[in-house]
Amino acid sequence: MTERDASAPPDVEIIHSADAIAVRLEGLAKEIAARKLERPLVVAVLKGSFVFAADLIRALYRTGLEPEVDFLALSSYRKSRTSLGKVEILRDLDLSVEDRNVILIDDVLDSGRTLVFAKDLIAARGASTILTCVLIDKKVARAVDVAADFRAFESDDEFVVGYGMDVAHRYRELPFVGRMAKE
């Protein structure tokens, strides 16, 4: 279901409103908190997950969790709308993941390459547990075998923007998730 509203740029259709995202994140935080992880470390994969991660971290706090937070900048897209097939580390972690319970947060799970790369990297560095959480889990054939432990929303194979996600560095600031309107 799409929605038009005056706050959306004319070339973007809203698919998940700011209100719907807020409600879903409260539920997602409760699902994660139910795992009763000790000393959780949230690792947000930048850049696309930064808004999602910030809101989820605050929702986790409201459930009683007090995670530490670190960031890992990876790229398989650059300025393209399709994965280039190779994941690069643009910014590495500052904190040690050894013997930690890590909640790995990413914006979109599609080919799976980025999530598998990040999981393998964190596992190789000695994390006790790695749980994955994505904002959008696309219903597509994966290039690698991976499934998210937690997901906010499922989506068909469409390019999404807003709520931290961009196309050629545009639309990260939108408070909702949208798709490019068909011309």
C-alpha positions as CSV (number, residue, x, y, z in Angstrom):
1,M,0.0,0.0,0.0
2,T,1.4,3.4,-0.9
3,E,0.6,6.7,0.4
4,R,1.0,10.2,-1.0
5,D,1.4,13.2,1.3
6,A,2.6,16.7,1.1
7,S,5.9,15.9,2.9
8,A,7.0,13.4,0.3
9,P,9.0,14.6,-2.7
10,P,7.0,14.2,-5.9
11,D,9.2,11.3,-7.1
12,V,8.8,9.2,-3.9
13,E,5.9,7.1,-2.8
14,I,5.6,6.3,0.9
15,I,5.5,2.6,1.7
16,H,6.1,2.8,5.5
17,S,5.1,5.9,7.3
18,A,7.0,7.5,10.2
19,D,4.2,6.4,12.6
20,A,4.2,2.8,11.3
21,I,8.0,2.6,11.7
22,A,7.8,3.9,15.3
23,V,5.2,1.4,16.2
24,R,7.1,-1.5,14.6
25,L,10.4,-0.5,16.3
26,E,8.8,-0.7,19.8
27,G,7.8,-4.3,19.0
28,L,11.1,-5.1,17.5
29,A,12.9,-3.8,20.6
30,K,10.8,-6.1,22.8
31,E,11.6,-9.1,20.6
32,I,15.3,-8.4,20.9
33,A,15.1,-7.7,24.6
34,A,13.3,-11.1,25.1
35,R,16.7,-12.7,24.2
36,K,18.1,-11.3,27.5
37,L,21.5,-10.6,26.1
38,E,24.2,-9.6,28.6
39,R,26.4,-6.7,27.7
40,P,24.9,-6.2,24.2
41,L,26.9,-4.4,21.6
42,V,25.0,-2.8,18.7
43,V,27.0,-2.6,15.5
44,A,25.3,-0.4,12.9
45,V,26.3,-0.9,9.3
46,L,26.7,2.6,7.8
47,K,25.5,4.6,6.1
48,G,22.0,3.4,5.4
49,S,21.2,2.1,8.8
50,F,22.1,5.1,10.9
51,V,18.5,6.5,11.4
52,F,17.1,3.0,12.0
53,A,19.9,2.1,14.4
54,A,19.4,5.4,16.4
55,D,15.7,4.9,16.8
56,L,16.1,1.2,17.6
57,I,18.7,1.9,20.2
58,R,16.4,4.3,22.0
59,A,13.6,1.7,21.8
60,L,15.9,-0.9,23.3
61,Y,16.7,1.5,26.1
62,R,12.9,1.8,26.8
63,T,12.9,-2.0,27.3
64,G,15.7,-1.8,29.8
65,L,18.6,-2.6,27.6
66,E,21.7,-0.4,27.7
67,P,23.7,-1.5,24.7
68,E,27.1,-0.1,23.8
69,V,27.2,1.1,20.2
70,D,29.8,1.0,17.4
71,F,29.7,1.5,13.6
72,L,31.0,-0.4,10.6
73,A,30.9,1.3,7.3
74,L,30.6,-1.1,4.4
75,S,29.8,-0.6,0.8
76,S,28.7,-2.9,-2.1
77,Y,26.7,-0.2,-3.9
78,R,28.6,3.1,-4.1
79,K,26.4,5.3,-6.3
80,S,24.7,2.4,-8.0
81,R,21.2,1.0,-7.4
82,T,22.5,-2.6,-7.7
83,S,25.1,-4.4,-5.6
84,L,28.6,-4.5,-7.2
85,G,29.1,-7.9,-5.8
86,K,32.1,-7.0,-3.7
87,V,31.9,-5.6,-0.1
88,E,34.5,-3.1,1.1
89,I,35.3,-1.8,4.6
90,L,35.1,1.9,4.5
91,R,35.3,2.4,8.3
92,D,36.2,-0.4,10.8
93,L,35.0,-0.9,14.4
94,D,36.5,0.9,17.3
95,L,35.4,-1.5,20.0
96,S,36.4,-5.1,20.5
97,V,33.7,-7.7,19.8
98,E,35.5,-10.5,21.5
99,D,33.2,-12.4,23.9
100,R,30.4,-9.9,23.2
101,N,26.8,-10.4,22.3
102,V,26.5,-8.4,19.1
103,I,23.3,-7.1,17.5
104,L,24.3,-6.3,13.9
105,I,21.9,-3.7,12.4
106,D,21.6,-3.1,8.6
107,D,19.1,-1.2,6.5
108,V,18.3,-3.7,3.7
109,L,18.8,-7.4,3.3
110,D,18.7,-8.2,-0.4
111,S,21.7,-10.1,-2.0
112,G,22.9,-10.9,1.5
113,R,26.6,-10.2,0.7
114,T,27.0,-7.2,3.1
115,L,25.3,-9.0,6.1
116,V,27.3,-12.2,5.6
117,F,30.5,-10.2,5.2
118,A,29.8,-8.3,8.5
119,K,28.7,-11.4,10.3
120,D,31.9,-13.3,9.2
121,L,34.1,-10.4,10.2
122,I,32.6,-10.1,13.7
123,A,32.6,-13.9,14.2
124,A,36.3,-14.1,13.2
125,R,37.0,-11.4,15.8
126,G,35.5,-13.6,18.5
127,A,31.9,-12.5,19.2
128,S,30.0,-14.9,21.5
129,T,26.6,-14.3,19.7
130,I,25.7,-12.4,16.6
131,L,22.1,-11.5,16.0
132,T,21.1,-9.7,12.8
133,C,18.4,-7.0,12.5
134,V,17.3,-5.4,9.3
135,L,14.9,-2.6,8.6
136,I,13.8,-4.1,5.2
137,D,14.1,-7.7,4.3
138,K,13.5,-8.0,0.6
139,K,11.7,-11.1,-0.7
140,V,14.4,-11.9,-3.3
141,A,16.8,-14.8,-4.2
142,R,19.9,-14.2,-2.1
143,A,23.4,-14.4,-3.6
144,V,24.5,-16.0,-0.3
145,D,22.6,-18.1,2.3
146,V,21.5,-15.7,5.0
147,A,18.4,-14.8,6.9
148,A,17.9,-12.0,9.4
149,D,17.1,-12.9,13.0
150,F,14.9,-9.8,13.3
151,R,13.3,-7.6,10.6
152,A,11.1,-4.6,10.8
153,F,9.4,-5.0,7.4
154,E,9.4,-7.3,4.3
155,S,9.4,-5.8,0.9
156,D,9.2,-6.9,-2.7
157,D,12.3,-6.3,-4.9
158,E,12.1,-2.5,-5.2
159,F,14.6,0.2,-4.5
160,V,13.8,1.9,-1.2
161,V,14.8,5.4,0.1
162,G,14.3,7.5,3.1
163,Y,14.8,6.8,6.8
164,G,18.6,6.9,6.3
165,M,18.6,5.1,2.9
166,D,19.5,7.0,-0.2
167,V,19.8,7.0,-4.0
168,A,23.0,8.8,-5.1
169,H,23.2,10.6,-1.7
170,R,19.6,11.9,-1.8
171,Y,16.6,11.2,0.5
172,R,18.3,10.0,3.6
173,E,16.5,12.8,5.6
174,L,13.0,11.6,4.8
175,P,11.2,10.4,8.0
176,F,9.6,7.5,6.2
177,V,10.5,4.6,3.9
178,G,9.5,5.2,0.3
179,R,10.2,4.0,-3.2
180,M,10.9,5.9,-6.3
181,A,7.6,6.7,-8.1
182,K,7.1,5.1,-11.4
183,E,7.3,7.6,-14.3
